[in-house]
């Protein structure tokens, strides 16, 4: 009986020892994402699930429904564990108390200071850090090397300021045969935030104050200079007439027709051109400032852990894994995605194509407007950004454009 009692005690002890282990066998993390770049997202999730006990279950939501779906879900207590979001929405989500503060975890990562600065800024609110980089897309100057050569320009020396850009556009226009020096989508608000704002930033100007609460359109001379520069390109016929009505359908397609010398574009254009238009020899450069300087619009996604999520530490393990050397190089760079760390802009997969390195380096130079009303200011087709742009460039009323832009920006900002 004594031996039986001892055996039972040992068995109970073993069962008690096993229970915590069983409880830690793994959890299922839910992840909600908009539908852009979903193939790569699924690639990442599959890679994680192959090698980790904790599993991730993604839900893909149409981009037009994403913000509303997340807002109503959180309000109803339906909270995912991981939330990749367009970085322009991060300040508003954080302000609304819908994200978990993760600075304590993030700043312990040895590579924290190498993360894209603009993404970190957009993930910060009221001295707290609520989101980290998840996907990167930056604006650059895309140029046709073949047309540069035909026009007597050095294809390895892209423009480094506005005058050089203008001179190159004139030379390419002079080729005739329906060739044009420059292109922009004149009826696309977001397109011109992405590619026109960097010209202002590279010249030391801005349309918003540092904290994003005030408009600086009528007080910053660089804004006027940039609008006048584009007005000159338009009035001298260096941009095709069809650009005025383009809502973004030809944002990339116009350059792909091989008769456009230069255009503002993004990192996505590199793989598209190499895959679908191998006959076009193209170069990628930084978007230049008026005299010197360069900049980029740092776009893409941040990843956050919503307020009320059940698995905060497990969720952050995935975020830290995504940002690790191995994943950034072997998953991101190998797939042609931009690394999210400045120290990995040059890597073994980008060595053969310096254009990819330029794309990646643009991330470190980039800025993104910090505002809680980004859509109302910059994306709305009836909003003040596009109205100002069109009034100045197509109507030639630069003074009226600046005055109206300042007034409408201020009205929207005052309603935050």
N, C-alpha and C positions, 0 to 999 in steps of 0.2 A: 504493500500500500504506500509505503514511504517513497519507494522508487517511482511508483505511478504518479504520486503527487508532484514529485520533482519534474517528471517528464511533462506533466500538464503545465507546470509553471514555465518550463522552457518553451513549450509550444505557444503559450500565451505571449511570452516575451517576444518570440519570433514574429508572431502576428502583429503585435504592436509596432515592432520595428519596421515591418513591411508596409504598414498602412500609410505613413507619410510619403514613402517612396511611390506608392501607387497613386497617391493624390497629386504627385508631381510628374506623372507620366506625360502631361502635356495639356495645353488648352488650345481651343480654336479661337483665333483672333479674326474679327470681322474688319474688313477694309472697304470703304466706299470711295469710288473714284469716278470722275467724269470720263467720257469715252474717248478723249484725245489720247493718242499714243498708247492705246490699251494693249496692243500686241506686245510692246516692250514691258509694260506693267505685268502682264501675265507671265512673261519670260522670267522676270524677277521673282514673282511669287512662286512659280514652279521650282526655281533654283533653291529658294529658301525651304520650301516644303520637302524637297528631296533630302535635305541634310539637317533638318531641325525637328525636334519633338513637338514643339508648338507649331501648329499649322495655321495658315492664313487662308481665309475664305473671302475672295473679292466679290464685290457687287459693282457692276458698271452702270452708271446713270447717264442718260443723254446730257450733253453739256448745257443745253438750254434749260434743263430742269434741275440742274445740280444744286445751285445755291438755295432755291426754294425747298428742294427735297431735304437737304441737310438741316435747314432752319426748322422746318416742321417736325422732322425726326427728333432733333434735340429737344424741342419744346415738348414733345410727347414722351420723352424719356427713352426713345429708341436711339441709342448711341453706339456707333461703331467704335472699334478699338483704335483704328488708324484712319486718317483722313488726308489724302493728298488733295490740295486745293490750288487753284490758280493763285499765284503769289499776290496779285493785286487785291484779292479779297481777304487776305490774312489779317490786315489791321482791323477791318470791320468785324470779323469773327472774334478776334481777341477783345476788342472794345465791348462787344456784346456779352462777354463772359462765357463764350462757348468753347474755349480751348483750355487745355491744361498747361500750366507753366512748367517748362522742362529745362530751364537753365541749369539747375543743379546737376542734372545728368549730362547735358551737352558740354558744359565747360570742363568736364573731366576727360573728354576725349582728347588724345594727344594731337589730333589734327584740327581741332576746333578753329584755330586762327587761320587755317587755310581754306575755310569754306567761303563761298562766293559772298563778298561783302554786301551787295545789294539785296541778296536773298535774306541774309541775317537781319538787315535793317527792316525789311518788310515783315519778318517774323517776330519783331520786337514791338512791345507795346507797354508804355508806362513802366519802363525799366525792367520788365519781365520778358523772357524769351518763350515764345509759344509755338514756333515752327522752325524747321530746318530744311535746307535744300533737298529737293527730290528729283526735279527735272530742270534742265537749263536750255534756254533758247535766247540767243543774243543777236541784235541787228548788226549788220556789216554792210560794206559797200561791195556790191557784186559788179564785176566789169568783164567785158568781152575782149579777150586778148587779141583775137583775130581782127576785130575792128580797130583796135589800138594800132596794130601793125600797119593795116591798110591806110590809116590816117597819119602815119609817120610818127606815132607816139611810141615810147618805150613800154612794152607790155609788162616789164618787170618794175616799172616805176608808176604805180597808181597815184592819183591825186592825194596830196597831203594838206591841202587847204582849199577854200572855196574858189579862189582865183584859178588854181590848177584844175579843179573840177570843171569850172566854166570853160577854160581854154580847151580842155580835152573834149567837152561836149561840142564846142564850135567846130573843132577839127573833124569829128566824126560826122556831124551834120553835113559838112562840106563834101562828104563822099557821095551824097545823093542816093538814088536808088532806094528811097523810102527808109534810109537809115536815120536814126535819131540819137542824139548824144545822151539823153537822160530820160528816166521814166519815174512817175509816181502815180498811185491810184487816187485821183482827185476827189472821188466821192466816197472815200473809205476813211472813217474817223480813226479806227484802231490802227490801220496800216500806217497812217501818218503820225500817230503818236509813237509808233515803233521805230520809224525811220527818220522823222523830221526832228523830234525832240533831241536826239543825240547831237545834231548839228548845233543846237543851242547850248547844250551841256558842254560840248567840247570847246566852246568859245567862252566858257565861264558864266553863262547865263542860265536862267530858269524861268518857268512860268508860275512856280509856287515857292513859297518860303520854305526854309529848311524843315519846319515841323508840319508843313502841308496845310496850314490853316488859313493862309492868306494868298491871294493872287498877286503876282508881281509883273503881270503882262505890260502894264503901262509905265512901269518904273525901270524896267530892264532894257537898255538899248539894244542888247543882243537879239531880243525877240523881234524887234522891228527890222534889224539887219537881216535876220534869217528869212522873214517873210518877203522882204524886198529882193533877196537873192533868188528865191523860188519864183517870184513874180518876173524877174528878168529872164530866167530860163524859159518861162512860159511865153512871154511876149515876143521873145526872139525866135520862137518856133523850135527850140531845142528839145521840146517834149511833144510827142504826137498828139494831135487834137483829141483823139479818143480817150485820152487819159482823164479828161475833165469829168466824164460820166462814169468812170470805172469805180464800181463799188467794192472792188477787191478781187473780182474774178480773174483779172489779169495781173494781179500783184506779182505773181511768179511767171505766168504764161507769156507776158509781153517779152521778157528777156529770153525765154525759151524759143522765141521765133527768130532769134539770132540777128535782129536788126536794131537792137538797143545797146548803146555803148556802156551805160552805167545805170544802176538802180540800187536803192536801199533794199536789203533783203535780210534773210535770217540764215542760221546754220543749217536749217532743213534743206536749203537750196543746193548744198554741196552734194548730198547723196542723190537727190533727184536729177541733177544735171549729169552726174557721172553714170547713172543707171539708164536714164531715158533719153538723154541728149549727148551721147559721147562725142558727137561731131563738133560740139561747141567747146572751144578752148577758153576757159574762164579763169579769172583770178578773184581773190577775196582780200579785201583790205579793211582797215578801220574807217568808220565814218569820221570825216575830218572837221576841224573847227575853222573859224573864219580866217585866222592867221596861222595858228598851229593848234596842237592839242587834238585828241581823239576821244571818242566816247561810243557807247552802245546802250541800247535799251535791254536791260537784263530781264528777260521774261522766263516763263516756265512755271513749275509747280513747287510749292512747299509741302512738307508732310507734317501733320500735327496729330496730337492725341486729344480728342474732344473731352470737354469737361464731363465728368460722370462716367468715363470709360472704366470698365471693370478690370482691365489688365494693363495698367500703366507701365510697369517695369518690363513686362513681356513685350509690350508694343515698342518701347524704346530700344529693346534689344534688336528688333528688326531695323529700326532707323539707323542705329550705329553700324549694323552689318551692311546696310546699303552704302554707307559713307566710307567703308573700309577700303584699304588699298586694293585688295583682291577684287572686290565687286566693282569698284570704280574703273579698274583697268580691264578686267576680264569680262565683265558684263556690259558696262557702259561704253568704254572706248572701243572694245572689240566690235560692238554693234553699231558704231558710228555715232553714239550718243555723246553729248558733251559731258566731260567729268565735272563734278560738283565741287572739286577742290583745285585751288590754284597751283599747288605743287604737282599736280598730275596732268596739267595742260599739255606737257610734252611727255609722251609715253610711247611704248614700242609699236602701238597700232597706228599712231599718228605720224610716225617718222617718215613714212613714204609719201605723205601728202601734207606739205607745210600749210595748206589752206585750212586743214582741220586744226592745226595748232593756233592759227590766227583766230578761228572761231572760238576756240577754248580760251585764248587769252583775252578776247573781248569780254568774257564774263567778268574778269577782274576789273575791267575799266567801266563796266556798265553801271547805270543808275535805273531806278524805277520810281515813278511818282509815289510818294507816301501820302495817301489820302484815304478817308473812309467812304468817299463818294467817287471812286475812280470811274465807274460806268457813266454816271451822270455828267462828269466833266469831259472824259476822253473817248468813250466808246459809243455813246448815244449818237445815232445818225442825225438827230435833230438837236444835238447838244452844242455847247458853246465852242468846243475845240474845232469841229469841222466847219461851223459857221464862220469862225474867224479866219480859218485857213482859206476857205473858198472866197470870202469877201475880199481878202487881200490879194490873192493870186489871180483869180479869174475876173474879178470886178475892178481890181486896181485901187480899191479904197483901203489903203493900209491904215490910215488914221482911224477911219470908222471901224475897221476890223479890230484894232487894238482897244479902242474905247468900248466897243460892244463886248469883246471878249473879257475884258477886265470886269465890266459890270455883271455879266452873266456868271462868270466864275465866282465873283464875290457873293452873289445871291445864293448860289448853290452851297457854297462853303458856310454861309451864315445859318443854313438850315440843318447843319449836322447835329 
